[in-house]
Structures are given as structure tokens and as C-alpha cells.
Amino acid sequence: MLRLEEVEVAYGRVAALRGISLEVREGELVSLIGANGAGKSTTLKTVSGLLKPAAGRVTWDGQPIAGLSPREILRRGIAHCPEGRRVFPHLSVRENLMMGALLRRDAAGIAQDLDAMYARFPRLQERAGQAAGTLSGGEQQMLAIARALMSRPRLVMFDEPSLGLAPALVQQVFEIVQEVRRQGLMVLMVEQNALAALGLCDRAYLLETGRVVRAGSGPALMASADVREAYLGGRAFAA
């Protein structure tokens, strides 16, 4: 469904992606792992239209999308849940959720999905009229996820969903990611917790300095000695 082929992206003269190729297939959860600065977040921003590639192809459902606006890419079914939550702090929780449905015109469906988000995240319903900026970090992450789902996407991209959260909340966020995938959506996830990312995914790509240096199933990458040494503290894990 989603395919990147030899994509190059630069910030000025600094190369961020150096010919990256990857794909997300129907029904898959794919993780991107790697050190800070490897190009993981840049990859997601390129897919969502926030960055334009200098070379290469990005296709979605067989159609080129590189160069399209973020609005048009969202309209085509790709939602981006960004690093740092990026909620609208002065808008209420409900208004933030409605922003996720901004491009939709089906009022009845929007109302139905809003009720579904409140059922899935009861804390958001409790704080529906509260300014989003006053929520805790965990609550803001729930809001960011729910806002992305309000667009009724086919692919959800999560950028560091566990960043800065307490351990109990981290587990809850990963359970939500799994639930999203079980509902039939495709997921592309950037996550610094490499062990959790590899344990959740169907396939993973290891990025270093803007290049894919290894790809395979989660268990295969966990079993790789160099991946264990660099990203899993040298420990071996059972598949």
C-alpha cells in the first residue's frame, strides 16, 4: 500500500534521508528503529507531506503522493500522530477531536466516531470541555491518538508514542497501537524503545544516518547480534 523508493530528503545542505526504501503492506504494523538523527521522524514527515523529497518516489495505493499537500494526503487516508503530541493547547479536548475530522463531511459518522473515542478513552470524555494544554502528558498522548483516528484513516503513523510517559502509561499506549492494528488499519511506528517496537511489529527497518541498514521481521531483528548489541543492551530474547 505505502511504498518509498530511493527517497532522498535534505534540510538545506544536510542530507537526512539517503535513498531510503521501505513499504507497509495491507494490515501490517511496521516499526522504524534507530538512534536519534537516523531519519525516522523525517521519514514520517515525508510520507505525510510535511517534507518534500529531493529524489525518489513515495506511492500510496499505487499512486504517487510526493509533493501533495498534507491536507490531501490526510484526505487519502494517511494520518500522522506526531512526536510530542502537538495538541492544540488552547482548544478544548472536544475541539481537538473535531479538528481530526476537519476534512470529513459526514456529520452522523463524525458524531458516532466521537462517541467511540470517548468510549475508548473515558478520561477524554471526562475532560471534554477542558483546554488540551492542561492535560497530563499521558492524557495528551491519548488525545493525539484519538484525534488521528477521527479522520478515519487507513494508515496511522505514530512518532514516538511512548516518549516521556510513565511505564504504566507506556504499556497502555502500546496496547492501543495493537488495538488499532487489530481493527484492520495499517500502522507505521517510530519508537525509541526498540525492544517494544520489535515485539509489536510484523516487520521492522533499522535506520542509520538516513539509510536502511537492516530489515526483517521483529523476531529476526531481535535475534541479530549487532542489533542486540546496539539497541537492546546486548541481550538475547526468545522469538
C-alpha positions in Angstrom: 0.0 0.0 0.0 2.7 2.5 1.1 6.0 2.4 -0.7 9.1 4.6 -0.6 11.7 4.0 -3.3 15.2 5.6 -3.1 13.8 8.6 -1.3 16.2 11.5 -0.5 15.4 14.4 1.8 17.7 17.2 3.0 17.5 20.0 5.4 19.4 22.7 3.5 22.7 21.1 2.7 22.4 18.4 5.3 21.2 15.0 4.0 18.5 13.4 6.3 17.4 10.5 4.1 19.9 9.0 1.7 18.0 6.7 -0.7 15.6 5.1 1.7 13.3 2.3 0.5 10.6 0.6 2.6 7.0 -0.5 2.4 3.9 -1.1 4.5 1.6 -3.8 3.3 -2.1 -4.2 3.9 -2.9 -5.0 7.6 0.7 -4.6 8.7 2.3 -2.9 11.7 5.8 -1.8 10.7 8.3 -0.3 13.0 11.2 2.1 12.3 14.1 1.8 14.8 17.4 3.5 15.1 19.4 6.1 17.0 18.4 9.8 17.3 19.1 11.5 14.0 18.8 8.3 11.9 16.0 9.7 9.8 12.9 8.0 11.4 10.8 11.1 12.0 11.9 12.6 8.7 10.5 9.5 7.0 7.1 10.0 8.6 7.1 13.7 7.8 7.9 12.9 4.2 5.1 10.5 3.9 2.6 13.0 5.4 3.7 15.8 3.1 5.4 18.0 5.7 8.6 17.5 3.8 9.2 17.1 0.1 11.8 14.6 -1.2 14.6 15.8 -3.4 14.6 12.5 -5.2 12.8 9.1 -5.2 9.2 8.1 -5.2 6.5 7.8 -2.5 3.4 6.0 -3.6 0.2 5.1 -1.7 -2.2 2.5 -3.2 -0.1 2.7 -6.4 -0.5 6.5 -6.8 2.4 9.0 -6.3 1.9 11.3 -3.3 5.2 13.0 -3.0 4.6 16.7 -3.4 0.9 16.6 -2.4 -0.2 18.8 0.5 -0.5 17.3 4.0 -4.3 18.1 3.7 -4.6 16.0 0.5 -2.5 13.1 2.0 -4.7 13.1 5.0 -7.8 13.1 2.7 -6.4 10.0 1.0 -6.3 8.1 4.3 -2.9 8.7 6.0 -2.9 10.1 9.5 0.2 11.3 11.3 0.3 11.2 15.2 3.4 13.4 15.7 6.2 13.3 18.2 5.4 15.5 21.2 1.6 15.1 20.9 1.2 18.5 19.3 -2.3 19.0 20.6 -3.9 22.5 20.2 -3.4 23.7 23.8 -6.0 26.5 23.9 -8.7 24.4 22.3 -10.8 22.0 24.3 -10.4 18.3 24.2 -13.6 18.0 22.1 -12.4 20.7 19.7 -9.1 18.9 19.3 -11.0 15.7 18.4 -13.2 17.6 15.9 -10.0 19.0 14.3 -9.2 15.4 13.4 -12.4 15.2 11.5 -11.9 18.5 9.7 -11.9 17.1 6.2 -15.0 14.9 6.7 -18.5 15.9 5.8 -20.5 13.0 7.3 -21.9 14.6 10.4 -23.6 11.4 11.6 -20.4 9.4 11.2 -18.3 12.1 13.0 -20.7 12.0 15.9 -20.6 8.2 16.0 -16.8 8.3 16.0 -16.7 11.0 18.7 -18.7 8.7 20.9 -16.4 5.8 20.1 -13.4 7.8 21.1 -15.0 8.7 24.4 -15.8 5.1 25.0 -12.2 4.1 24.2 -10.7 6.9 26.2 -13.1 7.7 29.1 -10.7 10.3 30.5 -11.1 12.4 27.4 -14.9 12.4 27.9 -14.4 13.5 31.5 -12.3 16.4 30.2 -14.1 17.1 27.0 -14.5 20.8 27.8 -11.1 21.3 29.3 -8.3 23.0 27.5 -6.0 20.4 26.0 -2.9 22.2 27.2 -3.9 21.5 30.8 -4.0 17.7 30.4 -1.2 15.4 31.7 1.3 14.1 29.2 -0.4 10.7 29.1 -3.8 12.3 28.5 -2.4 14.5 25.7 -1.0 11.3 24.1 -4.4 9.7 24.2 -5.9 12.8 22.7 -3.3 12.9 19.9 -4.1 9.3 19.1 -7.8 9.8 19.2 -7.6 12.9 17.0 -5.7 11.0 14.4 -8.3 8.2 14.4 -11.1 10.8 14.0 -10.0 11.2 10.4 -10.9 7.5 9.7 -7.5 6.7 8.2 -6.4 3.6 6.5 -2.8 4.1 7.7 -1.8 5.7 11.1 1.8 6.8 11.6 2.9 7.0 15.3 6.0 9.1 16.1 7.5 8.1 19.4 4.1 7.4 21.1 5.7 6.3 24.4 8.1 9.3 24.7 8.1 10.9 28.2 5.4 8.7 29.6 5.4 6.8 32.9 5.9 3.0 32.5 2.3 2.1 33.2 1.1 4.6 30.5 3.7 3.3 28.1 2.1 -0.2 28.3 -1.3 1.3 27.8 -0.2 3.2 24.7 1.3 0.1 23.1 -1.9 -1.8 23.8 -3.8 1.0 21.9 -1.4 0.7 19.0 -2.1 -3.1 18.9 -5.8 -2.4 19.0 -5.6 0.0 16.1 -3.8 -2.7 14.1 -6.4 -5.4 15.1 -9.1 -3.2 13.7 -7.5 -3.6 10.3 -5.6 -0.3 10.0 -2.0 -0.2 8.8 0.5 1.2 11.3 3.9 2.7 10.7 5.5 3.4 14.0 8.7 5.2 15.1 9.7 4.2 18.6 12.9 4.6 20.6 12.0 1.6 22.7 13.4 -0.8 20.2 12.5 -3.9 22.3 8.9 -2.9 22.4 8.8 -1.9 18.8 10.2 -5.2 17.6 7.9 -7.1 19.9 4.8 -5.4 18.4 5.6 -5.3 14.7 5.2 -7.6 11.7 8.3 -6.2 10.1 10.9 -3.6 11.1 13.5 -1.4 9.4 16.7 -0.3 11.1 17.8 3.2 10.1 21.3 4.6 10.4 22.3 8.1 9.1 19.4 8.2 6.7 19.8 4.7 5.3 18.0 1.4 5.8 20.8 -0.9 7.0 18.7 -3.9 8.0 15.1 -5.1 7.5 13.1 -8.1 8.5 10.6 -9.5 11.0 10.6 -8.3 14.6 12.0 -11.7 15.9 14.6 -11.8 13.1 16.0 -8.3 14.1 15.8 -9.3 17.8 17.9 -12.3 17.0 20.5 -10.2 15.2 23.7 -9.9 17.2 24.6 -6.4 16.0 21.0 -5.1 16.6 21.0 -6.6 20.1 24.4 -5.0 20.9 23.5 -1.6 19.6 19.8 -1.3 20.5 18.8 -4.0 23.0 21.6 -3.8 25.5 23.4 -6.9 24.1 20.6 -9.2 25.4 19.2 -12.1 23.5 15.4 -12.6 23.5 13.3 -15.6 22.6 11.3 -15.2 19.4 
